[in-house]
Amino acid sequence: MNVNVSDYFAGDHWRVHPSWVYCRYHYLEFHRFDRPEDELRHFLALMSRPGWRWSEQYEAYLSADEDVDQEPDCGHRTLKYDDYYCNKELMQLLVFDAKATNNSFRGDYEENLPPRARNLAQLYGIFIRFIATQSGLTRWHRVNVSKLADADDGVIFGNLHRRAVNEPWYKGAIFQNEIDPNSISLTVSWEAGADAAVTASMTLSPKDGGKKAPAAVLGFQMPMTDLFKRFIALTSVTTNPYMNCSNDWIDCYLLDQNGYVVISETHNDTGQFMGTLIQEGATMRSMVGQGLYKSFDIYDYQAWCQVVKMSNSANSMMEPLRHVGRMLVWFLLRLIWFATQSINLPGIHGKAPPDEDLPDPPPPPIPYLYFYPCDQKRTLYMLNETVAAKGVTNHSDYCSKPFYAQKVTHTNLLLVVVDNMYPTCVERLDVTPVSILPFEYANSTADRSCHKIPLNALKRRRLKSCFTEHPLEHEIDDCGGASQLTISLLLLCITVIRILYAFA
C-alpha cells in the first residue's frame, strides 16, 4: 500500500527538534531553508520519488587496512551539490510517531470532546493540549473552550517548546513516572510571575516483552490564576480552620519537587524558589533540616562568569606597530598645522567669538560585560518522597512560622500551609551559582571540589580517519581578519611623502 508520508505532516501545528539532523544537504549554501520543518517537508517529498536511497554523512572506507604512516585518503569520493545524508533510524521513528499522533491532532478538538472533559477544560481554563515524542516531534492543539483561545497574543506554543525531549516538562514527566506511574507533573517557568502558565504533563510508556520505555509525553497548559481559584475552592472545604487556605491569616503554597512555587496567593511568587522568599526562607530551611528536601551540590568546572567593566582606552595593550602608526599620524597633523601657519589669513578668522562654546567633555566610560572562564557551584534540592508522604510540621530547632507540609498524591507537588500570624527570622536559601576558587590540599581526604591537574603537554595522536568538514561549520559568522579596519602603513607613508614634496 503506497502512502504519502507527507500527509502526516499537514498543517502548521507541529515542530521538530531544531538541533537534530533528520536529513540535510552536504552543501548548505546551495540549499537554504527558513525553518527545520521546511527542510523536513522537502526531504519527505523526495522520499516519495523513485530513486530514493539512504546515504550517510561519512561513508565507510572501502579498505579497512590503512598504513598509519600514510596520509588519509580524503579524495575517495567527490560530493555533488545535491548530495545529502540522513539519519535513517531517526527518520523512520519520526514518520512512525507522526502517523500514530496524526488522527488525535487533526481537525477541531472541541467537536470530539465528551461533556465531562469539556466541563473540566472550561473549569481549569485549559487552552493548549500537546504531545512530544522521542523522535523530536511536537504537536499541539488550541482548545477553543478556553477563554484564552480567542486571544491573539502572537505567541505560538511550538516556537516556545520545540525541543521535545529536552524540554523541562518532558524530563519532569519521565522522572515523575519513575516515582509513580499513575501521576502527573505540574511545572511553571522560572520566575514566571502572575502571568504564568501551568504545564501538566504525563508519560506514555508502552510495554514490550515485560519491559517499558517512555515513548512520548502528553499534557496541557492552563493559566495559573484559574488553577489557583480551583485550589482555593478545594482547600476551603475543611473543618480545620488552621488548614483553610481561604483564611487571611493562612498562606498556602504548592511547591514542585525542587522547591519552586507553582501556586501562591501572591501571584508574583510563582516560579520563584521558596528559599528566596523573604517571609518563607526560614520555612524552607526547616523543611530542608528535617529531611523533607535533600540538598545536592552541583559543580561546573566549565562555567562562564561575567563581570561589568568600564571601557577605557588607557588600559588597552596596543601593538608596537600601532604606536608607530599613531606617530606617523601625529607627524602628518603637524605638517598640516605648519602649512596653515605659513598662509596669511585675515585676522578675523583667528579671533574667537565671545560666545564660543567650551570644548565638549570627554564621553563617560561605557560599561560592558566581560566574560571569563571560571568554576561554579550551586546547591539544588530534591523532594524526599518518603518523608513528604508522612507530612512535616515546624520544629523548635528552627525559627520558622508554624507550618504543615505534605505530598499531594499522584502529583509532584507539595502542599505547604503556613500560619502568617507568628514572627519569623530572616533566612535565605539560594539556588543561583556562585564562583569558587581552586584550593590545594596535602591529601585527598578533604571534602572539597576536585580540580584536574595538568600532568603533561603531550600532543594528541593523529586521527586515523579523514575528517574534511565540521557539522557546525555553516554557522561560522566571521572567518579570518578581513572584517577588521586597520591602518595601511604604505598609503600613510606615500601621503606623507607627497605632502613633503609639495612643500619642498
Secondary structure, 3 states (H helix, E strand, C coil): CCCCHHHHHCCCCEECCCCCCCEEECCHHHCCCCCHHHHHHHHHHHHCCCCCCCCCCCCCCCCCCCCCCCCCCCCCCCCCCCCEEECHHHHHHHHHHHHHHHHHHCCCHHHHCCHHHHHHHHHHCCCEEEEEECCCCEEEEECCCCCCCCCCCCCCHHHHCCCHHHCHHHHHHHHHHHHCCCCEEEECCCCCHHHCEEEEEEEECCEECCEECCCEEEEEEEEHHHHHHHHHHHHCCCCCHHHCCCCCCEEEEEECCCCEEEEECCHHHCCCEHHHCCCCHHHHHHHHHCCCEEEEEEEEEEEEEEEEEECCHHHCCCCHHHHHHHHHHHHHHHHHHHHHHCCCCCHHHHCCCCCCCCCCCCCCCCEEEEEEEEEEEEEEEEECHHHHHHCEECCCCCCCCCEEEEECCCECCEEEEEECCCCCCCCCCCCCCEEECCCCCCCCCCCCCCCCCCCCCCCCCCCCCCCCCCCCHHHCCCCCCCCCCCCCHHHHHHHHHHHHHHHC
